[in-house]
Amino acid sequence: LMTDLAPAFSLFEPTEVDGVLVGVEQPDASRFGTLVVSSDGDVRLQRFAEKQPGAGIINAGIYLLKSRLFARLPDSVPLSIERDVFPAWLADGVDLRVCVRCGEFLDIGTLESLALADDFVVRQWLWSERP
């Protein structure tokens, strides 16, 4: 995802916000888990949902985290930020927000999709350089 992160930094600014995850709206999120945000429109992260067919907000893997959160990291190793850290923080009442962005997204989690990354980045860079 190549996007302007200024809206994410705006969400990150208030003192009470502990962190911001960047999410991407996808018409078919069946290959990914989704981010469930509060229904009142304040984009507060409620939980991570398992893979399911249909549209959803997926995790783009871009995080803005206040330094105070690093002292709250679990001691276990290995550690998954999505499966171990974020759920534990949410259970402890950590205030995480989601900045939903639109744009083309490429998950490089498979060898096939990783092979597409160079072309994807070049196309995105060329597109962003247009006047």
N, C-alpha and C positions, 0 to 999 in steps of 0.2 A: 504494500500500500504506500503510495507516495501522496502525501497530503499535507496541508497546512496544519501545524500543530498548535497554532495560537489559541484556538478554542479550548484545547486540552489544558493549556497553561492557565487560561482564565478560570476553568473549573478548579484547578489546583491551588489557586491563590488564597481562598479563605482559610483562616487558621484552623477551623474545625475539620476541614477535609484532610484526610490522611493520605489519600492517593487517588490517582486517576488511571483507568485503563482505557485504551483506545479500542473501540469496537467498530466493526464494519457491517453494514446491513447487506445481507445476501438473500437473493430470492430463493435459493435452495441451500439451506444450511445443513443438509442431511449428513455431510461428511465431517461435520464439526460439532462440538458442543456449542451451546449458545449462552450468552450472558442475559440473565433475567434482571431487568431494572424495575424500580418501583413504578406502580401504575399512576401515581399522582404527577408524573412529569418531571420529577427532580433528578432523574438519571442516577439515582443511588443504586449501586449494585446490591441485589438481593441474594443471588445465588448463581451457580453454574448449572446449566441443565444438560442432561445427556443428549447424545446425538438423536435427532428425530427429523422426519421429513418436514419440509415446508420452509417458509421464510424465517429469518431470525437475525439477531445481532451476534456476530462471532468475534472472538478475541483476536485482535491484530498483533498481539505480542509486544505492544508498546506500552510501557508503564512509567508513570511519574509517581514517585514515592517519597514522602517526607522522611527525613533521616531518623526520626523517632521510631519508625517501624522496624528498622534493622535490629534493634534490641529485642524485638518481639518475634524474631525468627525461631522456629522450632529447632531443637538440637539434633534431631534425627538426620541420618545420612544413609542413602541418598535422599534428596529433597526435591519434590516437584512443586514449583510455585503455583501451578493451577490445581493440583490435587491435594497438596498438603498445606501450603502457606495461605493462599487466599481463603479457603474454607475456614481455617482456624481463625484467621483474623476477623472474618465476618461473624463467626460464632462469638468472638470476644467484643463485638460492637464497633470494630474499626470502620470508619466512614470512607468507603471507596465509591467513587463516581465513575460513570462511563461516558466518555466523549464519543458519540456516534458520528462516524464519518462515512461518506459515500465514496466509492471509487473501485477501481479494478483491484482485486486482491489475488495474490499467488501464494499458496501455502507451499513451502519448500520442504515439507516433511517426507516426501518420497523421492526416490532416485529419478523417477520420470518427471516430476514437477521441478526438481532441482535443475535438471537439464534445460528447462525453459527459462530459468531465472535471468541469464544474461540478456536474452532477447526482451524479456519483460522490462527489465530496468532500462535498457536503451530506449524502448518504445515510450515508457513513462517519462524519461528525461527529455526526449525529443518533444513529446506532447506538452510538457510543462514549460519548455523554452519558447513556445509560440507566443507572439504578441497578443 
